[in-house]
Amino acid sequence: MMISTKKLSKTMEENVETVKSAFHETADLKERSLLYNQTSCKLIYIDSLVDKKLIERNVIEPLLDCKTEAPPELVVKNAEYKKSADLEVTLKSLLEGSCALFTEGENTVLLLPAAAGEDRAIQEPENEHIIKGAHDGFSENVNKNIFLLRRRVKNPSLRVKTFSLGSNTNTNVSLLYIDDLVDRGPLDVLLKRIEAVDVQELQSAGELEELIEDNSYSLFPQMLSTERPDRAVSYLLEGKSVLIVDGTPHVLISPITFFSFYQSPDDYNSRWVVGSFFRLIRIFSFLMALSLPAIYIAVVSFHSEVLPLGILYAIRVQIEYIPLPPLVEAITMQLVLELLKEAAIRLPSPIAQTIGIVGGLVIGTAVVEAGFVSNTMIVVIALTAIASFVAPVNQMGTGARIMTFPIILAANFFGFLGIVLALTVLLIHLCKLESFGKPYLEPVAPIHIKGIKDSFIKAKKKNNALKQT
């Protein structure tokens, strides 16, 4: 959209023609002529973005019925308005659902918000179910998402900063943090990276995450994505920042640590013993998802002596007539698992459930009866899949399943030594990884004793008003 001038002139028709040419005479750009206080006016708006009944009730009727000589901004019934002499501001406001009132002889325009209110109702997120706790979720409307956070954090220190990213899309992005609690170091890093974003289009939170995160090549996410307002608020109260991208029901939280991905709102809605138990299970599931297939391959290929004789005999009988080596078995079944998962995601819900259950049973039974894969390998891959799905955040479970492949290769060539080497390299990577200047494995590396109590286990809340007896 090429603009020849940045400022409006005092000629109303010239301003209207400039706006029309900027939009290339688009069919949904509407105009209406008005006469207010014996002065010619023109109302411009984009028909597909505004509520025409709202414009008629709040703008047109008050102007036509007015018998005084008050300025238009005091006559219209809009709760807010903006006057500008800048053409770019005018065009951007029109694209955001405002109407523009041009007056003859004025080099400023009155911009009145009148955006259509058609958006999705607040409902529970389908990807982050919990047993106890709130059942509302973010929507695609950035203002509604800010409302959900402000309703929970009634604190005047809650700050909201807005940005417009993408030269073609002009996507609204809001950054929220509590000024009294936020960690200034990561916040300054985040602000610099957002301001440095220079792209033509930005349509989702995932695209923004890739543009500003520390290491986009890592399989481990450095920002936590959530659809739950209660979860976002809990991190705001811990001094973290929340990024909301207009048009996306996911918000991004930063800085974040590895252990945050294995925490769930259910932990804080349960007794501390129960919450700690399930959190430890989730962290153990990460190690299980990474190493279980590799351990099986290492045992049957190199270290069969570690198994009791009865178990070893049962495994050897099963794999005796399997034509494929354990490495090919494991990789093939892992790929089949990913295919089934992708098919279940893309299909409609009733069909997806059928594919997930029947497809898994049929394929699993068929490959075992055909003699291509052993029963033990099916059990190992099934347990690995279950362990990866335990992660409350899907990104971390997906990363764990992908990391399984190089660890399997290391186990196939070097046995237990290969597993140790692969996990050591992974640990080094996690220790070097940062989230906006904060160590990814904090409070374990570097170690902070006070922080450990809420990483592996849920810290017990204490009422300071009650005296200990």
C-alpha positions as CSV (number, residue, x, y, z in Angstrom):
1,M,0.0,0.0,0.0
2,M,1.9,3.0,-1.3
3,I,1.1,6.4,0.3
4,S,2.2,9.6,-1.4
5,T,1.8,11.9,1.6
6,K,1.9,11.4,5.4
7,K,-0.3,14.4,6.4
8,L,-3.9,15.2,5.7
9,S,-4.9,18.4,3.9
10,K,-7.7,20.9,4.7
11,T,-9.7,19.8,1.6
12,M,-12.1,17.0,2.5
13,E,-12.5,15.6,-1.0
14,E,-8.8,15.4,-1.4
15,N,-8.4,13.5,1.9
16,V,-11.2,11.1,0.9
17,E,-9.7,10.5,-2.5
18,T,-6.3,9.8,-0.9
19,V,-7.8,7.2,1.4
20,K,-9.6,5.6,-1.5
21,S,-6.4,5.4,-3.6
22,A,-4.5,4.0,-0.7
23,F,-7.0,1.1,-0.5
24,H,-7.1,0.8,-4.4
25,E,-10.8,1.5,-4.6
26,T,-11.7,-1.6,-2.7
27,A,-15.4,-2.5,-2.9
28,D,-16.0,-2.7,0.9
29,L,-14.7,0.8,1.5
30,K,-17.9,2.8,2.1
31,E,-18.5,6.5,2.4
32,R,-21.5,8.6,3.6
33,S,-22.0,12.3,3.2
34,L,-23.3,14.3,6.2
35,L,-24.1,17.9,6.9
36,Y,-23.2,19.0,10.5
37,N,-23.6,22.6,11.6
38,Q,-23.8,23.7,7.9
39,T,-20.5,22.0,7.3
40,S,-20.0,19.2,4.8
41,C,-18.6,15.9,6.4
42,K,-17.9,12.5,5.1
43,L,-17.9,9.3,7.1
44,I,-15.5,6.6,5.7
45,Y,-15.4,3.0,7.0
46,I,-14.6,-0.6,5.8
47,D,-18.0,-2.3,5.6
48,S,-16.6,-5.8,6.4
49,L,-14.9,-4.7,9.7
50,V,-17.5,-2.5,11.4
51,D,-20.8,-2.8,13.1
52,K,-23.1,-0.6,10.9
53,K,-25.8,-0.5,13.6
54,L,-23.3,0.8,16.0
55,I,-22.2,3.5,13.6
56,E,-25.8,4.5,12.9
57,R,-26.7,4.7,16.6
58,N,-23.5,6.2,18.0
59,V,-22.3,8.5,15.2
60,I,-24.8,9.3,12.4
61,E,-27.9,9.8,14.5
62,P,-26.3,12.1,17.1
63,L,-24.7,14.2,14.4
64,L,-27.9,14.6,12.5
65,D,-30.0,15.3,15.6
66,C,-27.6,17.8,17.2
67,K,-28.9,21.4,17.3
68,T,-25.8,22.9,19.0
69,E,-22.5,24.0,17.6
70,A,-20.5,21.7,19.7
71,P,-17.5,19.9,18.0
72,P,-18.4,16.4,16.6
73,E,-16.3,14.6,19.2
74,L,-18.6,15.9,22.0
75,V,-21.7,14.9,20.1
76,V,-21.0,11.3,19.2
77,K,-21.8,8.6,21.7
78,N,-18.5,6.7,21.4
79,A,-16.7,6.0,24.7
80,E,-13.4,6.8,23.1
81,Y,-12.2,8.7,20.0
82,K,-8.9,9.9,18.5
83,K,-8.1,12.9,16.3
84,S,-5.2,12.7,13.9
85,A,-3.6,14.5,11.0
86,D,-1.5,11.5,10.0
87,L,-2.6,9.5,7.0
88,E,-0.9,6.3,8.2
89,V,-2.7,6.4,11.5
90,T,-6.0,6.9,9.7
91,L,-5.5,3.9,7.4
92,K,-4.4,1.7,10.3
93,S,-7.5,2.8,12.4
94,L,-9.8,1.9,9.4
95,L,-8.2,-1.5,9.2
96,E,-8.8,-2.0,12.9
97,G,-12.5,-1.4,12.5
98,S,-12.8,2.3,13.2
99,C,-14.8,4.8,11.1
100,A,-13.2,8.1,10.0
101,L,-15.1,11.4,10.0
102,F,-13.6,14.0,7.6
103,T,-14.8,17.6,7.9
104,E,-14.4,20.3,5.2
105,G,-11.7,22.8,6.1
106,E,-10.1,20.6,8.8
107,N,-6.7,18.9,8.3
108,T,-7.5,16.4,11.1
109,V,-9.8,13.4,11.1
110,L,-12.0,12.1,13.9
111,L,-11.4,8.3,14.3
112,L,-14.2,6.4,16.1
113,P,-13.9,2.7,17.1
114,A,-16.9,0.7,15.7
115,A,-15.4,-2.8,15.2
116,A,-17.8,-5.7,14.7
117,G,-18.0,-7.9,17.8
118,E,-18.2,-11.3,16.1
119,D,-15.7,-13.6,18.0
120,R,-15.6,-16.9,19.7
121,A,-17.1,-17.2,23.2
122,I,-15.0,-18.0,26.2
123,Q,-14.7,-21.8,26.6
124,E,-12.5,-24.4,28.2
125,P,-9.3,-25.2,26.2
126,E,-9.5,-28.6,24.6
127,N,-5.7,-29.2,24.8
128,E,-5.2,-28.4,28.5
129,H,-7.9,-30.2,30.4
130,I,-7.7,-30.2,34.2
131,I,-9.7,-31.9,36.9
132,K,-10.0,-29.1,39.4
133,G,-9.8,-25.4,38.7
134,A,-11.1,-22.8,36.3
135,H,-12.6,-23.9,33.0
136,D,-12.3,-20.7,30.9
137,G,-9.7,-20.2,28.1
138,F,-8.2,-17.6,25.9
139,S,-9.9,-16.7,22.6
140,E,-8.6,-15.0,19.4
141,N,-9.5,-11.5,20.6
142,V,-6.6,-9.7,22.3
143,N,-8.8,-7.4,24.3
144,K,-10.9,-10.3,25.7
145,N,-7.7,-12.1,26.7
146,I,-6.4,-9.0,28.5
147,F,-9.8,-8.9,30.3
148,L,-9.4,-12.5,31.4
149,L,-6.0,-11.6,33.0
150,R,-7.1,-8.3,34.6
151,R,-10.2,-10.0,36.1
152,R,-7.8,-12.3,38.1
153,V,-5.0,-9.7,38.8
154,K,-6.7,-6.7,40.3
155,N,-3.4,-4.9,40.7
156,P,-2.7,-1.4,39.4
157,S,0.9,-2.4,38.8
158,L,-0.2,-4.7,35.9
159,R,1.3,-3.1,32.8
160,V,0.2,-3.5,29.2
161,K,2.4,-2.5,26.3
162,T,1.2,-2.8,22.7
163,F,3.1,-3.3,19.5
164,S,2.1,-3.6,15.8
165,L,4.2,-6.2,14.0
166,G,4.3,-7.2,10.3
167,S,4.4,-4.5,7.6
168,N,1.5,-6.3,5.7
169,T,-0.6,-7.7,8.6
170,N,0.0,-5.0,11.3
171,T,-0.8,-7.6,13.9
172,N,-1.5,-6.3,17.4
173,V,0.7,-7.8,20.1
174,S,0.3,-7.0,23.8
175,L,3.0,-7.5,26.5
176,L,1.7,-7.8,30.1
177,Y,3.7,-7.9,33.3
178,I,3.4,-6.8,36.9
179,D,5.8,-3.9,37.4
180,D,6.5,-4.6,41.1
181,L,7.3,-8.3,40.5
182,V,8.8,-8.6,37.0
183,D,12.5,-9.6,36.6
184,R,13.9,-6.5,34.7
185,G,16.8,-8.3,33.0
186,P,14.7,-10.8,30.9
187,L,12.0,-8.1,30.4
188,D,14.6,-5.7,28.8
189,V,15.9,-8.5,26.6
190,L,12.3,-9.4,25.5
191,L,11.4,-5.8,24.7
192,K,14.6,-5.3,22.6
193,R,13.8,-8.4,20.6
194,I,10.2,-7.5,20.0
195,E,11.2,-4.0,18.8
196,A,13.8,-5.6,16.5
197,V,11.2,-7.8,14.7
198,D,11.1,-6.8,11.1
199,V,8.8,-9.0,9.0
200,Q,6.2,-8.6,6.4
201,E,3.6,-10.8,8.0
202,L,2.9,-12.1,11.5
203,Q,-0.1,-14.3,11.9
204,S,0.4,-16.4,15.1
205,A,2.1,-16.7,18.4
206,G,4.2,-19.5,17.1
207,E,5.7,-17.3,14.4
208,L,6.6,-14.6,17.0
209,E,8.1,-17.3,19.3
210,E,10.4,-18.4,16.5
211,L,11.5,-14.8,15.8
212,I,12.5,-13.9,19.4
213,E,13.5,-17.1,21.2
214,D,17.2,-17.7,22.1
215,N,17.8,-20.8,20.1
216,S,15.3,-21.6,17.3
217,Y,17.3,-24.8,16.4
218,S,16.7,-26.4,19.7
219,L,14.0,-29.0,20.1
220,F,13.1,-27.6,23.5
221,P,10.8,-24.6,23.6
222,Q,12.1,-21.5,25.4
223,M,8.7,-19.9,25.8
224,L,5.7,-21.6,27.3
225,S,2.5,-21.6,25.2
226,T,-0.8,-21.9,27.1
227,E,-4.5,-21.3,26.5
228,R,-5.3,-21.2,30.3
229,P,-5.7,-17.7,31.9
230,D,-5.2,-19.2,35.4
231,R,-1.8,-20.6,34.3
232,A,-0.8,-17.3,32.7
233,V,-1.7,-15.5,35.9
234,S,0.4,-17.8,38.1
235,Y,3.4,-17.0,36.0
236,L,2.6,-13.2,36.1
237,L,2.7,-13.4,39.9
238,E,6.1,-15.1,39.7
239,G,7.5,-12.1,37.9
240,K,7.3,-13.4,34.3
241,S,5.9,-11.7,31.2
242,V,2.9,-12.7,29.0
243,L,2.8,-12.0,25.3
244,I,-0.7,-12.0,23.5
245,V,-0.9,-12.1,19.7
246,D,-4.2,-10.9,18.2
247,G,-5.9,-13.8,16.4
248,T,-4.3,-16.5,18.4
249,P,-5.8,-18.2,21.5
250,H,-2.3,-19.2,22.8
251,V,-0.3,-16.7,24.9
252,L,3.5,-16.9,25.3
253,I,5.2,-16.8,28.8
254,S,8.8,-15.9,29.3
255,P,11.3,-16.4,30.7
256,I,10.6,-20.1,31.4
257,T,12.5,-23.1,32.7
258,F,12.5,-26.8,31.8
259,F,10.6,-27.8,34.9
260,S,7.8,-25.4,34.2
261,F,6.7,-27.6,31.3
262,Y,6.0,-30.4,33.7
263,Q,3.9,-28.4,36.1
264,S,0.1,-28.4,35.8
265,P,-2.6,-26.2,37.4
266,D,-3.9,-29.3,39.0
267,D,-0.8,-29.4,41.1
268,Y,-1.8,-26.2,42.8
269,N,-5.5,-27.2,43.2
270,S,-4.5,-30.4,45.0
271,R,-2.9,-31.1,48.4
272,W,0.8,-30.6,48.2
273,V,1.6,-34.3,48.7
274,V,-0.7,-35.3,45.8
275,G,0.6,-32.5,43.6
276,S,4.2,-33.4,44.3
277,F,3.6,-37.1,43.5
278,F,2.2,-36.4,40.1
279,R,4.8,-33.8,39.3
280,L,7.6,-36.4,40.0
281,I,5.8,-38.9,37.8
282,R,5.8,-36.4,34.9
283,I,9.5,-35.6,35.2
284,F,10.2,-39.4,35.4
285,S,8.1,-39.8,32.2
286,F,10.4,-37.4,30.3
287,L,13.4,-39.7,31.1
288,M,11.3,-42.7,30.3
289,A,10.2,-41.3,26.9
290,L,13.8,-40.5,26.0
291,S,15.6,-43.7,27.0
292,L,13.2,-46.7,27.2
293,P,13.5,-47.8,23.5
294,A,17.3,-47.2,23.6
295,I,17.7,-49.2,26.8
296,Y,15.7,-52.1,25.2
297,I,18.0,-52.1,22.1
298,A,21.2,-51.9,24.2
299,V,20.0,-54.8,26.4
300,V,19.1,-57.2,23.5
301,S,22.1,-56.2,21.4
302,F,25.0,-55.8,23.9
303,H,24.0,-56.3,27.6
304,S,21.7,-59.3,27.8
305,E,23.5,-60.4,31.0
306,V,21.7,-57.6,33.0
307,L,18.3,-59.4,32.6
308,P,17.1,-62.3,34.8
309,L,17.3,-65.6,33.0
310,G,13.5,-66.0,32.8
311,I,13.0,-62.6,31.2
312,L,15.9,-63.0,28.9
313,Y,14.6,-66.4,27.7
314,A,11.1,-64.9,27.0
315,I,12.6,-62.0,25.0
316,R,15.0,-64.3,23.0
317,V,12.2,-66.6,22.0
318,Q,10.2,-63.6,20.7
319,I,13.0,-62.1,18.6
320,E,14.5,-65.4,17.4
321,Y,12.5,-65.4,14.1
322,I,12.1,-61.6,13.7
323,P,13.9,-60.7,10.4
324,L,14.4,-57.1,11.3
325,P,17.2,-55.9,13.7
326,P,16.0,-54.1,16.9
327,L,17.1,-50.7,15.5
328,V,14.8,-51.0,12.5
329,E,12.0,-52.3,14.6
330,A,12.2,-49.4,17.0
331,I,12.4,-46.7,14.4
332,T,9.7,-48.2,12.2
333,M,7.2,-48.4,15.1
334,Q,8.1,-44.9,16.3
335,L,7.3,-43.6,12.8
336,V,4.0,-45.6,12.7
337,L,3.1,-44.1,16.1
338,E,3.7,-40.6,14.7
339,L,1.6,-41.4,11.7
340,L,-1.3,-42.5,13.8
341,K,-1.0,-39.4,16.0
342,E,-1.0,-37.1,13.0
343,A,-4.0,-38.9,11.5
344,A,-5.9,-38.6,14.7
345,I,-5.2,-34.9,14.9
346,R,-6.2,-34.1,11.3
347,L,-9.4,-36.1,11.2
348,P,-12.8,-35.1,12.8
349,S,-13.1,-36.2,16.4
350,P,-15.4,-39.2,16.0
351,I,-13.3,-40.6,13.2
352,A,-10.0,-39.8,15.0
353,Q,-11.0,-41.9,18.0
354,T,-11.7,-44.8,15.8
355,I,-8.5,-44.4,13.9
356,G,-6.5,-44.1,17.2
357,I,-7.9,-47.2,18.8
358,V,-8.7,-49.5,15.9
359,G,-5.7,-48.5,13.8
360,G,-3.3,-49.1,16.8
361,L,-4.8,-52.5,17.6
362,V,-5.0,-53.7,14.0
363,I,-1.5,-52.5,13.0
364,G,0.0,-53.8,16.3
365,T,-1.6,-57.2,16.0
366,A,-0.9,-57.5,12.3
367,V,2.8,-56.7,12.5
368,V,3.3,-59.1,15.4
369,E,1.4,-62.0,13.8
370,A,3.3,-61.4,10.5
371,G,6.6,-61.8,12.4
372,F,7.9,-58.3,11.6
373,V,8.0,-56.9,15.2
374,S,8.2,-58.6,18.5
375,N,5.6,-58.3,21.3
376,T,8.2,-56.8,23.6
377,M,8.9,-54.0,21.1
378,I,5.2,-53.1,20.8
379,V,5.1,-52.8,24.6
380,V,8.2,-50.7,24.7
381,I,7.0,-48.3,22.1
382,A,3.5,-48.1,23.7
383,L,5.0,-47.2,27.1
384,T,7.3,-44.6,25.4
385,A,4.3,-43.0,23.7
386,I,2.3,-42.9,27.0
387,A,5.3,-41.3,28.8
388,S,5.6,-38.6,26.1
389,F,1.9,-37.8,26.3
390,V,2.1,-37.2,30.0
391,A,3.7,-33.8,29.5
392,P,1.1,-31.0,30.2
393,V,2.6,-29.0,27.3
394,N,2.5,-30.8,23.9
395,Q,5.7,-29.1,22.7
396,M,7.8,-30.8,25.3
397,G,6.3,-34.3,24.6
398,T,7.0,-33.9,20.9
399,G,10.6,-32.8,21.5
400,A,11.1,-35.9,23.7
401,R,9.8,-38.2,21.0
402,I,12.1,-36.7,18.4
403,M,15.1,-36.9,20.7
404,T,14.5,-40.6,21.0
405,F,15.8,-41.3,17.5
406,P,19.4,-40.2,18.0
407,I,19.5,-41.9,21.4
408,I,18.3,-45.1,19.8
409,L,21.1,-44.9,17.2
410,A,23.7,-44.3,19.9
411,A,22.4,-47.3,21.8
412,N,22.5,-49.5,18.7
413,F,26.2,-48.8,18.1
414,F,27.6,-48.4,21.6
415,G,25.1,-50.0,24.0
416,F,24.8,-48.4,27.4
417,L,27.9,-46.3,26.7
418,G,26.1,-44.7,23.7
419,I,23.1,-43.9,25.9
420,V,25.3,-42.2,28.5
421,L,27.1,-40.2,25.9
422,A,23.9,-39.1,24.1
423,L,22.2,-38.1,27.4
424,T,25.4,-36.3,28.4
425,V,25.4,-34.3,25.2
426,L,21.7,-33.5,25.8
427,L,22.4,-32.4,29.4
428,I,25.2,-30.1,28.2
429,H,22.8,-28.6,25.6
430,L,20.1,-28.0,28.3
431,C,22.7,-26.4,30.6
432,K,23.8,-24.0,27.9
433,L,20.3,-23.1,26.8
434,E,18.8,-19.9,28.0
435,S,15.4,-18.3,28.0
436,F,15.8,-14.5,27.6
437,G,19.0,-14.6,29.7
438,K,17.7,-17.0,32.3
439,P,19.3,-20.5,32.6
440,Y,16.9,-23.1,31.2
441,L,17.7,-25.7,34.0
442,E,17.4,-23.2,36.8
443,P,17.2,-23.9,39.8
444,V,19.2,-27.1,39.2
445,A,21.9,-25.5,37.0
446,P,22.9,-23.1,38.5
447,I,21.6,-24.6,41.8
448,H,19.3,-22.5,43.9
449,I,18.2,-24.4,47.0
450,K,15.1,-22.3,47.7
451,G,13.9,-22.8,44.1
452,I,14.2,-26.6,44.1
453,K,11.3,-27.0,46.4
454,D,8.8,-25.9,43.7
455,S,10.5,-27.6,40.8
456,F,10.5,-31.3,41.5
457,I,7.8,-31.1,44.2
458,K,5.0,-28.7,44.9
459,A,5.9,-26.4,47.8
460,K,3.4,-26.4,50.7
461,K,1.6,-23.1,51.2
462,K,1.8,-21.6,54.7
463,N,-0.6,-19.2,56.3
464,N,1.6,-16.5,57.9
465,A,-1.3,-15.3,60.1
466,L,-1.6,-18.7,61.9
467,K,0.8,-19.3,64.8
468,Q,2.6,-22.6,64.8
469,T,1.6,-24.8,67.7
